[in-house]
Amino acid sequence: MGYFPRLVLLIALGFFGSVFSSAASSFAQAETLRIASIDWCPQLCPQEDKEGYVLDTVKEIFKNSPYEIEVVTYSWTRAIHLARVGKVHALLSPAKPEAPDLLYPEQEVGTQKMCFFVKNTSPWKYEGITSLRDQKIGIAIDTSIEELNTFIKEHKDKFFFSPYGTDYLEHSFNMIERGRLDSFIFTYNSTVYSLLQRKLVDRIKSAGCVSSGNIYMAFTPDKQQRAFVLDAMRYFDKKMTELVRKEEIANIMRNYGLPSWKNTELKVF
């Protein structure tokens, strides 16, 4: 082999070696961001082909980032606890009143609207707190509903509290159909999504909504991990702002047949 071909080969090998070395270095420097999640379609869908619009958004944010995300699904109460004590770095995806002691970035990761659901033959509708007088209502443990929190605290006998897990909605549907509950309250998107999957839309219906608000990727308050967590929060806010500016949220939501939660007016879908 002559001098010139050898020189070209050495330059090529040096170039690719530099690329591989850089990639390996980036991979080695990536820090694991441990995230506790729940089964809450269409927001978070660990058992579905589509993983949920919240997780899709988070994965887009941390793609090609200094962080390698590790997501594990738990029950809601367990997930909150793990975030509180620092066993995970972050939690998907509470409203602030549900876990007020966690750390919250400036940017939300979605929205939720809490609504009542009843048997299709029921004439009852939610029309304020006074309309709850004769109801036996199902609700998930550790759910915060700002408009109703005081009423719930003072009238616990009117509520049936269940842990939120993979079978929460199916259990609630069964209790409604058997007459053991008059109504239950949960997020509209998730409930309708589940009713459609189970072909129950002609047997259970929405009966009015309460509060709407933002949901977040919240972070652990554990002081020993504070520096790492604050860096991750800043990175999250920066990338989420970019996603919103580029209107990528609408593209993600379109995969689930939903409008963008970044609409100026939050609607029931």
C-alpha positions in Angstrom: 0.0 0.0 0.0 1.4 3.4 -1.0 1.9 6.4 1.3 -1.3 8.3 0.3 -3.7 5.4 0.7 -2.1 4.6 4.1 -2.5 8.3 5.1 -6.2 8.3 4.1 -6.8 5.0 6.1 -5.1 6.4 9.2 -7.1 9.6 9.0 -10.4 7.6 8.6 -9.5 5.3 11.5 -8.6 8.3 13.6 -11.9 10.0 12.7 -14.1 7.0 13.5 -12.0 6.2 16.6 -12.7 9.7 17.8 -16.5 9.4 17.1 -16.7 6.0 18.9 -14.6 7.3 21.8 -16.9 10.4 22.1 -20.0 8.2 22.0 -18.6 5.8 24.6 -17.6 8.8 26.8 -21.1 10.3 26.6 -22.6 7.0 27.4 -20.3 6.5 30.4 -21.1 10.0 31.7 -24.9 9.5 31.4 -26.5 9.5 34.9 -29.5 7.3 35.7 -32.6 9.3 36.6 -34.9 6.9 38.4 -38.6 7.6 37.9 -41.6 6.1 39.7 -44.7 5.8 37.5 -48.2 4.4 37.7 -50.6 2.7 35.3 -52.8 5.6 34.3 -53.7 5.5 30.6 -53.7 7.5 28.4 -51.2 9.4 30.5 -49.0 6.5 31.5 -49.6 3.0 29.9 -47.0 0.5 31.0 -49.0 -2.5 29.7 -49.9 -1.0 26.3 -48.1 -0.6 22.9 -48.3 3.1 23.3 -46.7 4.1 26.6 -48.8 7.2 27.3 -48.5 10.8 26.3 -46.8 11.8 29.6 -44.1 9.2 29.3 -43.7 9.9 25.5 -43.2 13.6 26.5 -40.6 12.7 29.2 -38.7 10.4 26.9 -38.6 13.1 24.2 -37.3 15.6 26.8 -34.5 13.3 28.0 -33.5 11.8 24.6 -29.8 12.4 23.9 -29.5 14.0 27.3 -26.9 13.7 30.1 -29.6 11.4 31.8 -30.6 7.8 31.2 -34.1 7.4 32.5 -35.2 4.3 34.3 -39.0 4.1 34.8 -40.7 1.6 37.1 -44.4 1.2 37.7 -45.9 1.1 41.2 -49.2 1.7 42.9 -49.9 5.4 43.4 -49.4 5.5 47.2 -46.2 3.5 46.9 -44.9 5.7 44.1 -45.5 8.9 46.2 -43.7 7.3 49.2 -40.7 6.3 47.1 -40.3 9.9 45.8 -40.7 11.4 49.3 -38.0 9.3 50.8 -35.6 9.6 47.9 -35.7 6.0 46.7 -36.5 7.4 43.3 -35.5 10.8 41.8 -38.9 11.7 40.3 -42.6 10.8 40.2 -45.0 10.7 37.3 -47.3 12.5 37.5 -49.0 14.3 40.4 -51.0 17.5 40.8 -49.3 19.7 43.3 -51.9 19.2 46.1 -51.5 15.4 45.9 -47.8 15.5 47.0 -47.1 19.1 48.1 -43.8 18.2 49.8 -42.1 17.2 46.5 -40.2 19.6 44.3 -41.9 20.9 41.2 -40.4 22.3 38.0 -41.9 25.4 36.4 -43.3 23.5 33.5 -46.1 21.0 33.8 -46.2 17.7 31.9 -49.9 17.5 31.2 -53.4 18.4 32.6 -56.2 16.5 34.3 -59.8 17.0 34.9 -61.6 15.2 37.7 -65.2 14.1 37.0 -67.9 12.0 38.6 -69.1 8.8 36.9 -72.4 7.0 37.5 -74.6 4.2 36.0 -76.2 5.3 32.7 -79.7 5.0 34.2 -78.8 7.4 37.1 -80.4 10.9 36.9 -77.9 12.3 39.4 -75.4 15.1 38.3 -72.7 16.9 40.3 -73.9 20.4 40.9 -71.8 21.5 43.8 -71.1 20.2 47.2 -74.8 20.2 48.3 -75.5 17.6 45.5 -73.2 15.1 47.3 -75.5 14.8 50.3 -77.1 11.4 49.4 -74.2 9.9 47.5 -71.8 7.0 48.3 -68.7 8.0 46.3 -65.7 6.0 45.3 -62.3 7.8 45.4 -58.7 6.7 45.2 -56.5 7.1 48.3 -54.1 10.0 48.1 -56.2 11.8 45.6 -56.5 15.6 46.2 -59.4 17.5 44.8 -59.1 21.1 45.9 -62.7 21.9 45.5 -63.8 18.9 47.6 -60.9 18.3 50.1 -62.5 20.0 53.1 -65.9 18.2 52.4 -64.1 14.9 52.0 -62.3 15.4 55.3 -65.4 16.3 57.1 -67.7 13.6 55.5 -65.5 10.5 55.2 -68.5 8.3 55.8 -69.8 9.3 52.3 -66.6 8.1 50.6 -65.2 4.7 49.8 -61.4 4.9 49.6 -59.5 2.4 47.4 -55.8 2.2 46.7 -55.0 3.2 43.1 -53.5 0.4 41.1 -54.0 -1.4 37.8 -57.4 -2.7 38.7 -58.8 0.5 40.3 -61.1 1.5 37.4 -62.4 -2.0 36.8 -63.1 -2.3 40.5 -65.0 1.1 40.4 -67.0 0.1 37.4 -68.0 -3.2 39.1 -69.1 -1.4 42.2 -71.2 1.1 40.2 -72.9 -1.7 38.3 -73.6 -3.7 41.4 -75.1 -0.6 43.2 -72.4 -0.6 45.9 -71.4 2.9 44.9 -73.7 5.7 43.6 -70.7 7.4 41.9 -67.0 7.6 41.8 -64.6 10.4 40.9 -61.5 10.1 38.7 -59.7 11.8 35.8 -61.9 12.1 32.7 -59.5 11.0 30.0 -58.4 7.8 31.9 -61.9 6.8 32.8 -63.3 7.2 29.3 -60.3 5.5 27.8 -60.9 2.5 30.1 -64.7 2.5 29.4 -64.0 2.4 25.6 -61.5 -0.5 26.1 -64.0 -2.5 28.1 -67.0 -1.6 25.9 -68.9 0.0 28.9 -69.6 3.4 27.4 -73.4 2.5 27.2 -73.5 1.5 30.9 -71.5 4.1 32.7 -71.5 7.9 32.0 -69.9 11.1 33.2 -72.1 13.1 35.6 -70.3 16.4 35.9 -66.7 17.5 36.6 -65.0 19.3 39.5 -61.5 20.7 39.2 -59.0 20.8 36.5 -55.3 21.4 36.9 -51.8 20.7 35.9 -49.8 17.5 36.5 -46.1 17.4 36.8 -42.9 15.4 36.8 -42.2 16.0 40.5 -38.8 15.4 42.2 -37.7 14.1 45.5 -37.1 16.5 48.3 -34.3 14.3 49.7 -31.5 16.8 50.6 -28.7 14.3 49.9 -29.8 14.3 46.2 -30.7 18.0 46.0 -27.9 19.1 43.6 -28.6 16.2 41.1 -32.3 16.8 41.3 -32.1 20.5 40.8 -29.9 20.0 37.7 -32.4 17.5 36.3 -35.3 19.9 37.0 -33.6 22.7 35.2 -32.9 20.4 32.2 -36.5 19.3 32.2 -37.8 22.9 32.2 -35.5 24.0 29.4 -36.4 21.0 27.1 -40.1 21.2 27.9 -40.1 24.9 26.9 -38.5 23.9 23.6 -41.1 21.2 23.0 -43.9 23.7 23.6 -42.3 26.3 21.4 -41.9 23.8 18.5 -45.5 22.6 19.1 -44.4 19.0 19.6 -46.9 18.5 22.4 -49.7 18.6 19.8 -47.9 15.9 17.8 -47.6 13.7 20.8 -51.2 14.1 21.8 -52.4 13.3 18.3 -51.1 9.8 18.7 -53.8 9.3 21.4 -56.6 11.0 19.5 -56.5 13.9 22.0 -56.0 17.7 21.6 -53.0 19.3 23.0 -53.2 19.9 26.7 -51.3 23.2 26.0 -54.6 24.7 24.7 -55.3 28.0 26.4 -58.6 26.6 27.6 -58.6 23.3 29.3 -61.5 21.2 28.0 -63.2 17.9 28.8 -62.4 15.6 25.9 
